[in-house]
Amino acid sequence: MNASGRGPGGGALAEAIERGSPSPLGATPTARGVNFALHSSVASGVELCLFEADGAVRGSVALPARSGDIWHGFIPAPLARAGDLYGYRVHGPSDAARGLRCNPAKLLVDPCARAVTGEPRFGPALYDGGERADLDSAALMPRARIVAPAFDWGADRPPGTPWSETVLYELHVKGFTARHPLVPERLRGTYLGLAEPAVVDWLRELGVTAVELMPCQAFLTESFLRERGLVNYWGYNPFAWSAPAPQYALADPVDEFRRMVRALHAAGIEVILDVVFNHTAEGNESGPVLNLKAIDNPAYYRLADDPARYENWTGCGNTIDASHPATRALVLDSLRWWAESMRVDGFRFDLGPVLGRDGPSFGHDAPLFAALRADPVLAYSKLIAEPWDVGPGGYQLGQFPAGWSEWNDRYRDSVRDFWRGTHHALGGLAERIAGSSDIFRHRGRKPSASINFVTAHDGFTLADLVSYNVRHNEANLEGNADGHADNRSWNCGVEGPSDDPAVRALRRRQVRNLLATLLISQGVPMLLAGDEFGRSQAGNNNAYCQDNPLSWVDWSRAAGEPELAAFVRALIALRRRRPELRRETFLKGGRRGGKSRDIHWLRPDGREMREADWNDPRACALGVLLEALDGSGPALLVLINGGEQSVEFHAPAASWSVAVDTAESTDPSAGQRYRRPGRSLLVLERV
């Protein structure tokens, strides 16, 4: 056996291998054996390497057939079958000046791998160029594992929750259960931990309809983090798009991920997967060689004017070229695998504009978007974009195609600004409550195009948002220079923890104000895991490298803040029973049939808001009257006071009951007049 991996079984493989099929890509097991197919337009040959379970080389063989740019071959059983481990070596030109980086000394993970045995390990052989070019990387690389599609899904059915009824809950698979006292210790921080009854019951009883899982694609911790003794906790650094991250599994990531999905579906909870198709862990021209670089560098990546370098529109060293047919095929293949074989219900696309760049410019009619619309499997998946990247014209909020939803950061900023007391914030708040039609009302889009959020994994938690004015990211070992500097937060007078009863009460009210605003707004609300009981990251607003209790959900807070969790349950229940809060058309404010209007914007004295009222820079009190969908008259009245002083509101004549009161008043009503304390929100239902 030599360093290139040509073991004693190579002769048998060479005699047995057949031409096979160019489709599907990847390693596809059948009853008769396994078909292997890999795209490369630049290779002169592709070598398949098979390994034993202990990592020993079983043998290697050249794929015997090429159809267009697809290299393929079929190995009969028992020489290859489900469960076997494999990798590739790609022969061909190595000329970085022309963007060509083939190197058979580097063992490569199949970009279509459905499972991998772990992370690559760093060492000189993982890199190309100079003296490192001839170093064999096999000892540092994980293997791909051949996965059988079969799984006992039982009576599993996708929940199929309509967008208008969706309540998202963003969580990290490990961090959500790593400290959960009711999850068996060995299951904490795993896919199976998330499937535990106590965890699923919490989500179901809270009322969320979908979990948005932070990246579960196999990912790599960057070398600069390892040198600091840190890890990539968030996972936005993939090297195998279709393989579940093995870090969250006990033994079999594919099986355990499926069991997690099955358990969540049984509770009526959809699974949305945060996917990273904008860059890979191979980084820039100085980064490691893991697969795409050495397979077909000019096809998969956007190269700079100097082909030896990469466009970096992601901030991560490289940028995937979604306009190339081979890349589109690879992305679509991955999405179909997750949707069909793993039964994921939808996807949130990190740095989404990268996928819409046909050339340097973004377009809502880009080839990948058209392919998604036309795909019979993916056309009905929930599709969510993070609508910005760092490339030219990278901010594309509102510009994605019909059928897509988008993370609405203008919602986040408008709501934060209003409740922290920023001037000229009332109009922006009204736009966001009404569904952000100023952003999304075009091309037949609906209010559900807006994913409304106040907090997400990137930034302060909700408890920290009302406790810190500035970031405290010292633990990241970057001199507290990383993360957002403009947080639009307010610490309520004291930076960090406080024992002052007045400060604590104000923070509690502000948290309730922000949550109530989120849940009564048109569009799709998204909660951040643990915000419902005050999870804190001690002011760290960029905890991407903190795989420790700083980032993990502290479930002891759930016992310490039961009232807040009950408040969130009540808000979600209100949203569920009141269709006026989840309309499928934008609020117009005009009369319908000359009889009624869907929404009224009211001054505290009960009169309609006028232009001068909206333009008052200090205006911070507003009544929002929502009419019943059947036109029978007022249904809900929201009274908002964002100022410091109490305000008396005049309610329209009707019989009202209190649905939500962030001020926790004992008796807020006095006939049709409601004196509301500063920084409070009240929701009234007509009875």
Secondary structure as UniProt FT lines:
FT   TURN            3..4
FT   TURN            8..9
FT   HELIX           10..16
FT   STRAND          26..29
FT   STRAND          33..39
FT   STRAND          45..51
FT   TURN            53..54
FT   STRAND          57..62
FT   STRAND          65..67
FT   TURN            68..69
FT   STRAND          70..76
FT   TURN            77..79
FT   TURN            82..83
FT   STRAND          85..91
FT   STRAND          94..95
FT   HELIX           96..98
FT   STRAND          100..101
FT   TURN            104..105
FT   TURN            111..112
FT   HELIX           124..126
FT   HELIX           130..132
FT   TURN            133..134
FT   HELIX           138..140
FT   STRAND          144..145
FT   TURN            154..155
FT   HELIX           163..165
FT   STRAND          168..171
FT   HELIX           173..177
FT   TURN            178..179
FT   TURN            181..182
FT   HELIX           185..187
FT   TURN            188..189
FT   HELIX           191..194
FT   HELIX           197..206
FT   STRAND          210..213
FT   STRAND          217..219
FT   HELIX           223..227
FT   TURN            228..229
FT   STRAND          238..244
FT   HELIX           246..248
FT   HELIX           253..266
FT   TURN            267..268
FT   STRAND          270..275
FT   TURN            281..282
FT   TURN            285..286
FT   HELIX           292..300
FT   TURN            307..308
FT   TURN            322..323
FT   HELIX           325..336
FT   HELIX           337..341
FT   STRAND          346..349
FT   TURN            350..351
FT   HELIX           352..356
FT   TURN            364..365
FT   HELIX           367..374
FT   TURN            376..377
FT   HELIX           378..380
FT   STRAND          382..385
FT   TURN            392..393
FT   TURN            397..398
FT   TURN            402..403
FT   STRAND          404..408
FT   HELIX           409..420
FT   TURN            423..424
FT   HELIX           426..433
FT   TURN            434..435
FT   HELIX           437..440
FT   TURN            443..444
FT   HELIX           447..449
FT   STRAND          450..453
FT   HELIX           462..465
FT   TURN            466..467
FT   HELIX           474..476
FT   TURN            479..480
FT   TURN            492..493
FT   HELIX           501..520
FT   STRAND          524..528
FT   TURN            529..530
FT   HELIX           531..533
FT   TURN            538..539
FT   TURN            544..545
FT   TURN            549..551
FT   HELIX           556..560
FT   HELIX           562..577
FT   HELIX           579..581
FT   STRAND          591..592
FT   TURN            593..595
FT   STRAND          596..597
FT   STRAND          599..602
FT   TURN            604..605
FT   HELIX           611..615
FT   TURN            617..618
FT   STRAND          621..627
FT   TURN            629..630
FT   STRAND          634..641
FT   STRAND          647..650
FT   STRAND          656..661
FT   TURN            662..663
FT   TURN            671..672
FT   STRAND          673..676
FT   STRAND          680..686
//
